[in-house]
């Protein structure tokens, strides 16, 4: 990772704590997908040198398919980048992977988080301004009041009676998601600043 000392034997306590903090930041950016395999791949990437899927596989004993899946996920999140080189003898291409500075993945994460927050706020506005009805079946859509009247308050898909939806629960759930995203952005930004990473 960007704390390259983390790769070489025993880390000083200060370096170890910084390493764990950065790993936690990546966990927030990656989200629920983050697991031990993500941590293993991240530990074998660096901002200082390039590595290949084969090298990561040799050091972690992870299947190449899983390594490749994680690397492309990291690429999508702007956590990692790669370049290709062609072997002049075999014609095969190799992918050389490198970790981007954390500020780049944070910028991407922050941008996506702000877009998501905007969409959630629009959804809250919709929920607050509309009376909705639903039959209770997950596969069936919610209907507006006019649609419910037209359907004679029976679900057009399953014919079950339509009930008034409790918008308050949905609004509270959406607000909680917004708070979680805002907290993640705040925590990562604070962590980067405290550990000397410029994020401007």
GIVENZI-V345685 format. One record per residue. OMEGA is omega as a letter, one per 20 degrees, with the letter a starting at -180 (* if undefined). D_FIRST is the distance of its C-alpha to the first C-alpha in Angstrom with 1 decimal. Layout:
OMEGA:D_FIRST ; OMEGA:D_FIRST
This chain:
a:0.0 ; r:3.8 ; a:5.2 ; r:5.6 ; a:8.7 ; a:7.4 ; a:7.9 ; r:11.4 ; a:14.1 ; r:15.2 ; r:13.2 ; a:15.6 ; a:16.5 ; r:15.4 ; a:11.8 ; r:11.9 ; r:13.5 ; r:11.1 ; r:8.2 ; r:10.8 ; r:11.9 ; r:8.9 ; r:8.9 ; r:12.6 ; r:12.3 ; r:10.7 ; r:13.5 ; a:16.1 ; a:15.2 ; r:15.3 ; a:18.3 ; r:20.4 ; a:18.7 ; r:15.6 ; a:16.1 ; r:14.9 ; r:14.3 ; r:11.9 ; a:9.9 ; r:10.3 ; r:9.2 ; a:6.0 ; a:5.4 ; r:6.5 ; a:5.0 ; r:4.2 ; a:6.6 ; a:8.6 ; a:9.8 ; r:11.0 ; a:11.5 ; r:14.2 ; a:15.2 ; r:17.3 ; r:14.7 ; r:12.7 ; a:16.2 ; a:17.2 ; a:14.5 ; a:14.8 ; r:18.4 ; r:17.8 ; a:20.4 ; a:19.5 ; r:21.1 ; r:18.7 ; a:15.6 ; r:17.2 ; a:18.2 ; r:14.7 ; a:13.4 ; r:16.4 ; r:16.0 ; r:12.6 ; r:14.5 ; a:17.4 ; a:15.5 ; r:14.0 ; a:10.4 ; r:10.2 ; a:12.9 ; r:14.7 ; a:17.7 ; r:20.4 ; a:22.3 ; r:25.6 ; a:26.9 ; a:30.3 ; a:31.9 ; a:31.0 ; a:30.3 ; r:27.3 ; r:24.3 ; r:20.7 ; r:17.7 ; a:14.8 ; a:11.6 ; r:9.0 ; r:6.7 ; r:9.2 ; a:9.3 ; a:9.7 ; a:13.3 ; r:14.1 ; r:13.3 ; r:15.1 ; r:18.0 ; r:18.4 ; a:18.3 ; r:20.8 ; r:23.0 ; r:23.2 ; r:23.8 ; r:26.6 ; r:28.2 ; r:28.1 ; r:29.6 ; r:32.3 ; r:33.2 ; r:33.4 ; r:35.7 ; r:37.8 ; r:38.1 ; r:39.1 ; r:41.8 ; a:43.0 ; a:43.3 ; a:45.1 ; a:47.6 ; r:48.5 ; a:50.4 ; a:48.9 ; a:50.3 ; a:48.9 ; a:50.3 ; r:47.5 ; a:46.3 ; a:42.6 ; a:43.5 ; a:46.1 ; r:45.5 ; a:46.4 ; r:49.5 ; a:50.7 ; a:54.1 ; r:55.9 ; r:54.3 ; r:55.2 ; a:58.8 ; r:59.1 ; a:57.9 ; r:60.4 ; r:57.6 ; a:56.8 ; a:53.5 ; a:54.1 ; a:51.8 ; r:52.9 ; r:56.0 ; r:55.0 ; r:56.1 ; r:53.8 ; r:52.8 ; a:51.7 ; r:47.9 ; a:46.6 ; a:44.5 ; a:43.7 ; a:41.3 ; r:39.5 ; r:39.3 ; r:37.9 ; r:35.3 ; r:34.3 ; r:34.2 ; r:31.9 ; r:29.4 ; r:29.7 ; r:29.1 ; r:26.0 ; r:24.5 ; r:25.6 ; r:24.1 ; r:20.7 ; a:20.8 ; a:22.1 ; a:19.7 ; r:16.5 ; r:18.4 ; a:19.4 ; r:16.0 ; a:14.6 ; a:17.9 ; a:18.0 ; r:14.6 ; r:15.7 ; r:14.1 ; a:17.0 ; r:17.7 ; *:21.1
